[in-house]
Amino acid sequence: MISSPTALRRVTVLGSTGSIGVNTLDVVSRHPERFQVFALTACRQTEALLRQCLIHRPAVAVVGDADGADWLRTRLAEAGLTTEILWGPEALVDVARAAETDIVMAAIVGAAGLPSALAAARAGKQVLLANKEALVVSGQLFMDAVVMGGARLLPIDSEHNAVFQALPGNYGRLPDQAGVRRILLTASGGPFRRRSLHELEAVTPEEACAHPNWVMGRKISVDSATMMNKGLEVIEAHWLFGASADRIQVVVHPQSVIHSMVEYADGSVLAQLGNPDMRTPIAYGLAYPDRVASGVAPLDLCAVGQLNFEAPDFVRFPCLSLAYDALREGGSAPALLNAANEVAVAAFLNHQIPYLAIPNVIRRVLERAERTTVSSLEGVLEADAIGRRWALSLLN
């Protein structure tokens, strides 16, 4: 169960070599009196994981396969470290629910991160959820696991973290019980906010990954460019905060200074502001309910100068519309949406399809794929597999 906030807390970072994982370790290293690393995991980035292990000296490290485990075990033994090396999906689940860990940063990208995040919730951990797909594909199942396991779920996406800070109480309750009218999720608009559809036809993966405000991994950068990232966040917000699709509005805010807002029945709008740096929500999640230094520079509003807002363009960004459609349908539709998106984005990054084909693949999967029940992990994984099969068949 959750330990005292004042005690030394042991942290497991699932996906430690990605941008969220790296930022998490940066914050952890600033507070050795508060946090200790228990486990680090990476799939294929074994050299990066080796460097992290040499610095943070975890008790356990997990990699994707046996060859990677052998390589890492040898390198760490040469350095005199006794870190236990495990490999494979089951090992991820094991470290996520291990009795030796208090806080689990769930930062494995995509549906692959669901089983370990779910295991942490069922084991009653403090779960810092950076993997939005876990809630997108298995919303009710995941929230039930949080309640039954007695876990504490803290959103790490900057938008949901901002909403959480602006809401009274906790999520899982309907917003109208707290006088909430709407949740306003801000979006930067990505690198193509001003480009015409004609100009988007020739977009390259390198252009799509060049986000104007945030430093992120390649997949999430493309999602930001298509605004699918925002669509997934709409679905995630539904489950975190109990809001219907009609009460979650996306607002394009190019400066990425206001991370999201909550509008109340009396006309008040509460916003959380800060520089666009993921260490802010990470530090909030790690130390909750306390606040600790994150290493992020103070926000200089005079230097920012102005804050702009505009409505999203659903024609230029059809992925956002598709996500709203999937949320309103419910059932396995969000899982199909997410699976199709992952396949399409990977194909785009590999130069197999053009940028504008991404929403077309997703739309056709939602039109054609059979629906299934998603009341168990097996059902969720089945829906995910169906979405991937349909998307791959369309690519072929």
N, C-alpha and C positions, 0 to 999 in steps of 0.2 A: 504494500500500500504506500501512499504518498508520505514521504518523510517530512520532517520539520524544515521550513524554509531557511532556518538559521544553521542547520547542520551541513557538514560537507556532503555535497550531493554528487552522486556518480552518474556520469552521462554516457549514453550510447548514441553514436552518430551513424545512422543508416544512410550511406551515400556520402561518405566523408570527403571524397576527392572532388565532388561537384562544388559549384559556387556557394550553395547554402552550407554545405559541410565545411568548406574552408572558412567561411565567415563565422560559423558556429565555434570552430576551434580558436579563431582569433579572439572572440569574446571570452571563451572559457579560459584562455591563457592569461587574460587580464585580471582574473579573479581566482588565483590558486587557493585562496582561503575558503572559497565557496564551492568550487567545482573540481572534480577529478574525472578524467576520462577512463571509462571502463572498457568500451569496445568501439572499434572503428571498422567500417566495412566499405569495400569497393568491389566492383565487378571485374573490370579488366585493367584499371589504372594501378597496377601493382607497384610500379616505381614511385608514383606519387604517394601511395599508401605506405610504402617503406619509409619515405621521408617523414611522413606524419608520425609513424610509429617511433622513429628515432627521437622525435621531439617530445611527443606526448606520452609515450610508454604505456600503452593500453594493456590491460590484462588479456584481452582477446582481440584478434583481427580476423576478418572474414573476407574471402575473395570468391570469385565466381567459379573456379574449377580447380581440379587437383594439381595440374601443372603450375598454376599460379601460386597455389598453397605451398608446394615444394620449394619453389624459387624464393618466396618470401620467408619461409621458415629457415632456409639456409642463410639468407642475407642477415636476418635478425640474430641468428645464432653466432654468426661471425662478429656481430657488433656486441655480443654479450647480453642480449635481451632474452628474457624467458617468456615472451608473449606467446599465448596459445594461438595456433593458426587453424582455422576451420574454413570449410568451403561449401558452397551450394546454397540453394534456397532454404533448406531446413535449418541451416546454421544461422541464417538471418532471423528466422523465427525464434530460435533458441536464445540469441543474445538480446532480442527485443523483449522477451518475457523473463529474462534471467533475474533471479532474486537479488543479484549484486548491483543492479542498475535502478536508479530512481527516475531519471529523465531520459526519454527517447526522442531524439530528433529524427523524424520520419522524412527523409529528403531523397529517397530513391525515386527517380522520375518515372512516371507512367504507371500502368496497371501492375507492373512487376513489384511495386512497393506495397501493394495492398496486403498480402498475407502477413508480413512482418509488422506493419502498422496496426493491423487488426489484432495481432497477438499481443502487442504492447497495451492496447486498450483493454483487452480481456484480462490482462494481468494487473490492471489497476495502476499503470504507470502515469506519470505526467507526460502526456504525448504532445510534442510540439509538431504540429502537422504542416509540413511544407509541401507534401505530396497531395495536391488538390484532387488528383484522380481517385484517391481512396474514397472520398466522399461522393465524387461524381458517379462512379460506377456502382457503389454499394451504400448509398446514403443511409437508408433505414437500418440495414444490417450493422453498419459501423456505429451509428448513434446508439443502437441497442447495446452493442458491446461496451461502449463507454459507460452507459448507465449500469449495466449488470456487473461490470468489472470494477466499478467505483473509481474509474480513471478521471484524471483532470485533462481536458482537451483544450489546448490553446492554439489558435490559428497563427501561422507564421507568414502567410501571404501578407504583404504590407496592407492591402485593402481590407482584408478580414480582421487583421490585427487592429487596424484603425477603427473599424466598426465596433469591435469588442470593447475598445477603450472608451468609445462614445456611448455605449449602451449601459443602462443600469442593470445590475444583477448579472445573470449569466444567460447563455443561449440554451436552446431546448424549450424555451417558453415563447409563446406567440408575441410578436412585437406590440400588438394593440393592448396587451395586458400592462405594458409599460408606457403607454401613451405614444407609441411609435407610429408614425404615418408611413414613412418610406425609408429604405436603405438606399443610399446614393454611392455606387461604386465608381470611383474615378478611374479613367484610362488615359494613358499618355497619347494614344492614337498611333504609337509605333512610328517606324521610319517612313511609312507610306501614307500618312494622314492627308497629304495634299496632292498625291498623285492620282491621275485619272485612270480609269479602267484600261484604256489603251496603253498607258505607260507601264501598267502592272504586268502586261503580257510578257515582257522581256526581263522581269526581275530575276536576279541571280541569288543563290543561297547566301553569298557573301553580303549582298545588300540587305537581305532579310534579317541577317544576324547582327547588323550594325544598329543596335537600339540607341536612340538619341540620349537616353537618361540613365538606363540601368545596364549593369554588366551581368549577363546571364548566360546559361548554357545554350547550345545551338537549337535544341528542340523548343525550349520555352521562348527563345527569341523569335523563332518563326511563328509560334502561336501568338506572340504579341503583335507581330506584323499583320497577321490575318484577323486579329482580335478574337480568335478562338480562346486564347488565354482568358479574356474577359468573360466569354461565354461560359467557360468552365467555372469561373469564379462566381457567376450568377447562380449556377447549380449548387456550388459549394455553400454559398450564402443562404440558400433556401434551407439546407440541412442544418447549418450551424445556428441560424437565428430564427428558424420557424417562419420565414416570410414566403408568401406566394410569389410567383413570377411577376405578377402585376405590381407588387410592392418593392421590387428591386429594380432600380433605374441605373443605367450606365451613363456617366457624364464624362465626355472627353475633356481632359485637363492637361495640356501639353507640358506644363512645367513640372509635373509630378511632385509637387510640394504638399498639396492636400491629398492625403492617401485614401480617404473616403469620409463620408458624412452620414449622419443619422438625422432625419427630419421628424420632429415631434408634432403632436396634435395641436399644440398651442402656437405653432409657427416657428419655434426655435429650430435651428440647425446647428448641431454640434459636429465639429470637424477635428481630425487629428492631423497635424502638420509636422513636417520634418524634411531634412535633406533625403534625396533618394538613395538610401543605403540600407541594405537588408540587415545590417547589424543592429539597427534600432528595434525592429520587431523580434529579432532573435534574442537580444538582451532582455526584452520585456518578458518573453516566454520562459527563458532560463531562470530568471530571478523572481518571477511572479509569486506573490503580489508585491514584492519589493521592486525598486528600480535601481539599476547599477549602470556605471559608465560603460558605453559600448564602443568607444573609439570614434564615433561619428562627430564631425564638426558641428558646432552650433548653427542653427538656421539663421541666416542674415536676411530678414525680410526686405530691408532697404536695398540690398544687392539684387534680390529677386525682382523687385520693382513692380511687377504686375502679375496677376493671376487670371488666366483666361479659361473660359468654359464654352463648350459647344455640344450639340447633340451628335450622337454617332451616326454615321452614314451606313445604313443597312444594305445599300446597293453595292458600295465599294467593299464592305466587309460582311458578306453573307454568312460567314461562320458564326457571327454573333446571333443572327436570326435563327440559324439552325440549332444553336444551343438553347435558346428560349423555347423553340418548338419541342425539343427533346425533353426539357424540364416539364412543360405542360402535359406532354403525353405520359411521362413517368414510366414505371416498369423498367424494362431492359433498354429502353431507347437511349438514355444517357450513356450506358455502357457501350452500346453500338456506336454512338457518336464518338466517344473517346477512342475506341479501338480503330475506327476508320480514320480518325485524325492522326493517330500515331503512325499508321501505315502510310498514309498520304504524305505526311511531313517527312518521314524517313526517305520516301521515294524522291521527294523534291530535293532534299539535302544531298542525295546521291545522283542528282541530275537525270533522274528517270522520267520525271513529269515536270511540266511548267508550273509556276506559282499558282496561276488561276485554276489549275486542275484540282487543287487541294479541296476547295469547297464542293466541287462537282462530284468527287469521289465520295465525300461524306454524305451529300444529299442522296445519291443513288443507293448507298448502303441503307440509309434510313427508309427509303422508299421500298426496298426489296427484301431486306433481311427479315427472317422470321423472329417473332418475339418469344421470349422465354421468361420464366419466373426467376427472380433474383433475391430469394429469401434466405439463401445460404451462400457460403463462399464458393461452393461448387457451382451453384447456379450463376453467380457473378462471373466466374471464370469461363463458364460455358457461353454466356452472352458475349464476353470479350472475344472468345475464340471465333464465334459466329461472325462478329463484326470484322475481324481480321481476315477470315476466309473470303468474305464478300469483297472486301477492299482489295485483296490481292488478286482475286479473279477479275475485278474491273481493271486493275493495272495490267494484267496479262492480256 
